């Protein structure tokens, strides 16, 4: 699923409705999942893998998320863009 923008209520409702097992997220959304009171460990139960990139996902952030959702795997992706002018 793709959402047109970030609204915490809509994002959480989509997680409840669709129960995804795989997510593509930027690190700030991993932080939201780890720290928001709207997100319960039960809500994160279906997640098995998260693909993250576009910004660093530090060990502290990953540890916070793992405390709430211990059954996941995070794949860090480094994206390099090349432009020719």
QUIFENHU-V485613 format. One record per backbone hydrogen bond with DSSP energy under -1.0 kcal/mol. NH is the residue of the N-H (numbers start at 1). CO is the residue of the C=O. E is the energy in kcal/mol with one decimal. If there is no record, write none. Layout:
BEGIN
NH,CO,E  NH,CO,E
END
This chain:
BEGIN
11,7,-2.9  12,8,-2.4  13,9,-2.3  14,10,-2.4  15,11,-2.0  16,12,-2.3  17,13,-2.5  18,14,-2.8  19,15,-1.9  23,49,-1.9  25,51,-2.4  29,26,-1.5  30,26,-1.3  31,27,-2.4  32,28,-1.9  33,29,-2.4  34,30,-2.3  35,31,-2.2  36,32,-2.6  39,36,-1.2  44,40,-1.1  47,44,-1.3  48,21,-3.0  49,21,-1.9  50,73,-2.8  51,23,-3.2  52,75,-2.7  62,58,-2.1  63,59,-2.5  64,60,-2.4  65,61,-2.3  66,62,-2.6  67,63,-1.7  69,65,-2.4  75,50,-3.3  77,52,-3.0
END
